[in-house]
Amino acid sequence: MNSYQHIDQFAFNPASIAPLCDAICIRNGEQRIHDVQIDSRQCSAGSLFFALSGERTDGFAYIESASKLGAAAVVVPSERAAEALHLTTCAVLASDNVLASLHALARSYVSMIPQLTTIGITGSCGKSTTKEAVACITSKLGPTAKTPGNLNSEFGLPLSIFSLDKHSRYGVFEMGIDHVGEMDRMVGILTPSVALLTNIGISHLEKMGSQSIIAREKAKIFHPGLEAGFISRSCNYLPQIQKQAGRQLGRYDISDVQAVDLGLDGWLVTYAGQTFKINAMGRHMLEDVVGAIHVGTYLGASASQIAQALDGFSSMQGRSTVHRSDITIIDDSYNASLDSTRSILTYIQNLTWAGQKKVVLGPMKELGRQSRSAHRAIATLISESSFDRAYLYGQEMAEAASQLRRQGYGKQVSFTENFEELERNVESQKNHGDLFLLKASRSVGMERLIPSLSDHPQRRPA
């Protein structure tokens, strides 16, 4: 059972939940529904398992496993319902479209909480930090649920919605998209009362085709029934998005607050006469927090409540998380785009630091035809920097390594496609007082370097 889900509060059984899924219960069961799963390995007693068909796997192949793990019911394609009756002992719900049934259940679930105000957050970077900051503020106003982890796609959003309970007053949800049409479906699942768009970058360009299309698709979060929408003034596609929204959007940037940069310790922020400290380094993090402040103010939070909510605010693990020991590590390995990589490299370049600054950079994924130029741009950033050493990893970073060689970059740069070799290089060349940045797309798992970096660095020669 997923501890973040609260669907068990409504005491559904297979027969009562079937209409909410736009499905037909062809074999009933008395077991109560405790949680919703799309991964059979996560099933336990009382799970409702949706046998989704994906690019790599067919969920129907796992219904028997889900049943053996204690699932209360499985949702299967109507044309395979008879087969499901033979493969399982649990209840069986038949659906013309299993994914649409998952969406229908999430939509029905939201409608059962009439006092709820929902906040949807999208953008190429900064969604999670903004979501966390908004949730901190709304928690001062009433019971709040939020996206757990990174469940922000048309598969993850429904699961996130089940984190709401009967008493939730606010729901703060990321709405991330990576292909055309996905936001239409997500707004069909969750029609947010308030929406915020952080920025438009080149993440997911491989599937989208162009930044203009990315902007068009993400801007669909500003649906016709929206109460209020917010967008960063720094968004390059603001005029296009403003026109598409068809309503005035609230705009924000870091100039809306007074802020003192404390380096790796974050920011000292003053807003409406209230001062508080956030433990989130970098201008990009500060801007995300400012966006959250605007949303909170709209929802009725006082400056005092906002300050109390955000005092000590920290970004989520892997988003510029600072690990301090003899070596200081900035773990920004949760994800990487050209914009976010440029931002963090520029910040570290300008940071006063007594020891050496070293950067470990992995590939930026899903950039399509702009992948090569984006990785070449990283090479330019490195060549113009004062970093003492750069470690480049992964096939895509070969482009950056080649560019640096062509530029005759004289500083210490290494490149490998082998993670074990990268780990050996980094570990053998670490010294007391070093500052290491780890940055790559999430699938790379660059945070795997943290244990070896944290363990017994060498002394730098006097």
N, C-alpha and C positions, 0 to 999 in steps of 0.2 A: 504494500500500500504506500502511495506517495504521501508523505506527511504534510505536504503543502496543500493537498486537495481537501475540500470540505463538502463534496457532493453527498456524502453519507448523511448529512444533516437533514436531507429531504426525504429520507426513508424510501427511496425508489426500489422497486423490484423489477425484474425484466419486463413484465407486462405493462407496468405503469410508465416505464421510461421509454418504451418503444415508440409511442406517438410523438414524443419530444424529439426523437431521432428521425422522424419521417420513415420509420421502419415498421415491419410487421413481426410480431412475436409468433413464431411457428412452433416453438417449444418453450413452455413457461418454466419457471423455477421460483422457489420461495426465498432464495438467498438474496439478501439486501445488497444493493450496489454500494461499494465503499470507495472505489476510485475508478478512473478511466485511464486506459493504457493503449498505446499504439506500438509498443515493443513488448512482445510476449514474455521476454526475460524479466520484465518488471511486474508481471502479473502475480497476484497472491489471492488469498481468499476474499471474494467479493468484487474482484475486478470486472470491469466491462471492457472487453478487448475489441478494438476496431481493426479488422483485417484489411489494412490499407494496401493497395498495390503501388509499389514505388519503382524507381528506375532500376534498382538493383535487386530488390526482393519482392516477393508476393506474400503479403501477410496471411493469406489463406493457408499457406504451407505450415503456419505455426499455431493454428487454432487448437490442434490436439494438445500441443505443449501447454498452451494457455489454460485449457480445460484441466489438465493434470495438475497444474499449479494452483488450482482452486478458483479460477475465474467463474463469476456468477453467470456470465453470458458472453457470447461472441456476436459481433455484427459482421455479416458476410454478404457477398453479392447474391441477389435473389436467384440467379441462375445456378448457383452452387449450394443453395440452402439444403437440398436433399442430401447432398454429399456431406455437408456439415453435420447433419443429424447422425450420420453413421460414425463420424470421426470423433465426436465429442459426447460428453455426458451432461454438460451444462446447458443452460437455456440458449436458444438460437434466435437471433433477430435477422430478418432478411431485408436487404436494402437495394434499391436500384443503383445507388451510388454511395459507397461506404464513406468517402471523404465528405460528401455533402451531408451525410447523416451526422458525422462528427461536428460539422459546422452548425447544423440545425440544433443539436443538443446544446452546444455552447450558447447559441442565440437564445434558446428557450430558458437556459439557466440564468442568463443575465436578466431576462424579463421577470423572473421570480423574485428579484430584489428591487422593489420599486423605489426605494430611497437612494439608490446608487447614483453617484456621479462618476463618469468614466473619463479618464485622460489618456489619449493616445499619443505616442511619441515616435517619430520616424526621423530619418536622416542617414547620411552615409557614415558619419562618425558621431560619437557622443550620446547615442541613445541611452545606453545603460547608465552612464553617470547622471544624465538628466533625470532619468526615471527614478534612480535612487534618491536624488535630492528632492524631487517632487514628493515622493512617498514619505520622506522625513517630515516635510512640511504638512502634508495632509493628515499625517498621523497625529498632529497636534489638534486637528479639527474634528477627527472622528476615526472610527475603525477603518483601516486601509489594507487593501491587498495589492500586490504588485507582481510583475513578471518575475518568476523564479529563474535564476540563471539566464540562459539565452533562449528561452522558449518564446520566440517572437515571430515565427513564420506562420503560414496558414496551417501548418501542422502543430506548431508549438503554441500559438495564441489560444486555441481552444483549451488546451491543457492548462495554460495560465489562468484562464477564466474560472476554472474549477477551484482556484485558490480563494475565490470569494466565498464568504459565508453569509448566513441569513442577516447578520447585523452589519455587514460592510457598508460604509458610507461613501468610500472612495475606492476606485480601482484604477491603478496606474500601470499601463501596459505598453511595452514596446511593440511596434508594428513594423518589422523589418521585411523588406521585399528584395527578391533577386531576379524576378522576371516580369514581363509585361502582363498585366491583368491581375497580379496577385493582390494589389491593394484593393481592387474592386471587391474581391472575395473577402478580404479581411474586414473591410468596412461593412460588408454584409453580415459578418459574424458579430463584430463589435462596432457600433456606430458611436464614436466617442462624443461626449458633451463638449470637451475641450481638446484641442490638438496642437502639437508643437512640432515644427520641422527644424532640425538643427542646421543642416548644410547639405550641399550636393557635391559629391566627389566622383571618383571613377570606380569605386567599388562595384562589383557585379557588372562591369561594362561588357564582359564576355557574353552575357545573356541579354542585356538591355540594348546594346548597339551604340548608344551615344549618351552624353551627359544630358542633353536636352530631353531625351526620352526618360532618363532616370528622374529628372526634375518633374516632368509631366506625370509620371506614375506615382511618385511620392506625394505630389501635391494633391492627389485624390483623397488624402486624409482630411482635407478641408472640404468636407461634404456639405450639401445644401442645408442640412438641418443643424449645423454646428452652432454652438452658443458663442465660442470664442476660439480664435486661432492665433498662434504666435510663431514668429520666424526670426532667425538671427539676421541682423543687418549685414553681416559679413557674407551671407549666402550669395554666391555669384549669380544665381538664377532668380533672385528676388522679384524683379519686374515680371518675368514670365509666370512665376508662381502666384504673385499677387493678382495678376489678371485672371488666371485660371480659377483662383479661389472665389472670385466674384464678390468679395467682401473685404473690408479693411482688416488686415492682420496686425496684431500687436508686434512691435519690433524691439529687439533687445541686443545689447552688446556690453562689453565690460565697462564702458564709460558710464553705465547706469549706476554703478556703485563706486565708492572709493576703495582702493585696494592697495595694500603694501605687500610687495613680493618678498616672501620669506625663504625663497629658494626651495630646497628640498623639503622644508617644513610646511610649505603650502602658502596660504595667503591670510592676511589680516584684513577683513572686509568690514566696511561700514556702509550700512543701508538705512536710510530714514532715521539717522541718529543712533542706530543700534550697531554695536561692533561685535564681531565674532570671528573665530579662526576656523578655516577649513584646511584639512590635511590632504589637499589635492594640489599637486604642483603643475605649473604650466598655464599659459594663457587660455589654452583650449579647455582645460578643466574649469577655470574660473568662468568662462563664457557659458558653459553648461549649467553651472550653478546659478548664474544670473538669469538664464532662461527659466529655471525652476522657481526663482524668486518671483518672476512676473506671473507665472501660473498661480503660485500660492497667493499672491496679492489679489489676483482676479477672483480666486475662490473665497476670499474674505479673511485670510490670515493677516494678523497684525504684524507690524515690524518686529515687535517683541517676540511673537510666536515664531516668526521666521528665524530670528537670531538664535532662539533657544533650540529650534529644530536642527539648524545647520552648524551650530558650534561643535567643532570636533569632527565634522563630516569627513569621511574618507571615501575615496573611490573604490570600486570593486577590485578584487584580486586580479592582477594581470593588466590593470589599466593605470600605468605609471605608479605602480606600487613600489615603495621604497623599502628595501631590506638593508638594515644597518648592522655592520660588524666591522672587522678589520678592513674588509672590502665593502663598499657601498654598491648595491645593485638596484637599478631602476628596472623593474619588470613591467614592460609594456608589450607583453607577448600575447595578449588576448586577441588582438587583431592588428592588421596593418593595411593602410592605403597610402597613396602618395601624399595626400594632405596631412594625415596624422604622422607619417614618418618625417616629413619636412618640418612639421611643427615641433616634434620632440627633439630632432637633431639641432634645430635652430636654438631651442631653449638650452640644451646642454652646451652648445657651442658658446653661448653667452654667460654661462654659469661660472661664477668664481669658484675655483677648486684647487686645493694645494697639491693634490696628487695627480696621477695620470688619468686621462679620460679615454675610455676604450668602448667601442661600439661593436655589438654583435648583431648583424642584420641578416634576416632570412627573407625568403620570397614574399612578395605581395601577390596574392592569388586573385583569380577571376577578373583580370583586367583586359582580357581579350586582345584585340589588335594593338592596344596601347601599352601592353606589358613591357615590351622592349624599350620603348621611349621612357616609360616611368622608371624602369630600373637604371637606365642611363642617367636620368635626372638625379637619382640617388648618388651616383658616382660624382656628379658635379657638386652636390652638397658636401660630400666627403672631401673632395679635392679643395674646396674653399674653406674647409674647417681647420680647427686646431687640434683635432683628435690625435692622441698619441699612437693609437693603433686601431685598425678596423678589421673585423673578421666577417667575411661574406660567406653565406652558406646557401646551398640549394641551386637547382638548375637555372632558375630565372636570374639569380644574382651573378651568373657568369657574364651577363651583359654588362653589369656594373664593373666587374673585375676587368673585363676587356677595355672598357672605356677609360678606366683609371690607368691602365698600361699605355693606352694611346696618348693620354694626357701627360705621360711621364711623371705621374704622381710619385714623389720620392719617399713618402712616409711608409710605415709598416702596414702592409695590407696582405691578408691571406685569403685564399678562396678554396673551398672544398664542397663537394656534394655528399660527403660522408660525415654523418653526425658524430660518430665516434672519433674521427680525426679532428673535427671541430672541438669536441670536448677536451681532447688531449692538448690541443694547441692553447686553448683558453686556460686550462688548468695549469699548464707548465709555465705560462707567462704572466700569471697574476702576482701582484705584490701588495703589501700593506699600503693602504691609502688610495688604492685604485677606485675609480668610479666606472662601473660597467653598465651600459644600456643593453637590454635584450629586447629586440623588436622584430616581429615577423607575423605573418598570418596565423590564425589560431590552429590550423591543421598541422603546422610545423612542430608545435610543442616545444618552443624554445625555452620555456620555463624549466625544462629538464636539466638545464645547466646550473640552476641555482644551488643544488647541493654541493656540486664540485667547486663552485666559486666560493661558497661560504666556508669551505673546510681548509683550515691551516694554510693561509697564503704565505708566500716567501717574504722575507725582509728585503726591502729595496736597499741596494748598496748605498753607503754614505757618500 
